């Protein structure tokens, strides 16, 4: 599901086109960009996802989790 505002077409940077993100997101493209940048720069040791629709953001959290 693409929840970008009507008429807003954003060229996706490479990190948003990552082939590992196969599940649908409920976030708009700018929201995803901010979340992915935060995850990439902060690399949190612990992350808590409360509720998931389709797991779109959770798949990114898992990808950036420290192992």
C-alpha positions as CSV (number, residue, x, y, z in Angstrom):
1,X,0.0,0.0,0.0
2,X,1.4,3.4,-1.0
3,X,0.1,6.1,1.4
4,X,1.9,9.0,-0.2
5,X,-0.2,12.1,-0.7
6,X,-2.0,12.2,-4.1
7,X,0.2,13.8,-6.8
8,X,3.4,13.3,-4.7
9,X,5.8,11.1,-6.6
10,X,9.1,10.7,-4.8
11,X,12.1,9.0,-6.5
12,X,13.2,6.4,-4.0
13,X,16.8,6.3,-2.9
14,X,18.6,3.0,-3.1
15,X,18.1,2.1,0.6
16,X,14.3,2.3,0.1
17,X,14.4,0.0,-2.9
18,X,16.2,-2.7,-0.9
19,X,15.0,-6.1,-2.2
20,X,14.8,-7.5,1.4
21,X,11.7,-5.3,2.1
22,X,9.1,-7.4,0.5
23,X,6.3,-6.9,2.9
24,X,3.9,-4.0,2.5
25,X,4.4,-0.8,4.5
26,X,1.6,1.3,6.0
27,X,4.0,4.3,6.1
28,X,4.5,7.0,3.4
29,X,7.8,7.2,1.6
30,X,9.1,10.1,3.7
31,X,8.1,8.3,6.9
32,X,10.0,5.2,5.7
33,X,13.0,7.2,4.7
34,X,13.2,8.8,8.2
35,X,12.8,5.5,10.0
36,X,15.4,3.7,7.8
37,X,17.9,6.6,8.3
38,X,17.4,6.4,12.1
39,X,17.8,2.7,12.2
40,X,20.9,2.8,10.0
41,X,22.6,5.5,12.0
42,X,21.6,4.5,15.5
43,X,21.6,0.7,15.2
44,X,19.6,0.2,18.4
45,X,20.4,-2.8,20.6
46,X,16.7,-3.2,21.4
47,X,13.7,-2.3,19.4
48,X,10.0,-3.0,20.3
49,X,7.3,-3.1,17.7
50,X,3.8,-2.8,19.2
51,X,1.3,-4.1,16.7
52,X,1.9,-4.9,13.1
53,X,-0.4,-4.7,10.1
54,X,1.7,-6.5,7.5
55,X,5.2,-6.4,9.1
56,X,6.6,-3.8,6.7
57,X,8.4,-1.7,9.3
58,X,9.3,-4.8,11.4
59,X,11.3,-6.3,8.5
60,X,13.4,-3.1,8.5
61,X,13.9,-3.2,12.3
62,X,15.1,-6.7,12.1
63,X,17.5,-5.9,9.2
64,X,19.2,-3.2,11.2
65,X,19.2,-5.0,14.6
66,X,22.6,-5.7,16.2
67,X,23.4,-9.3,16.4
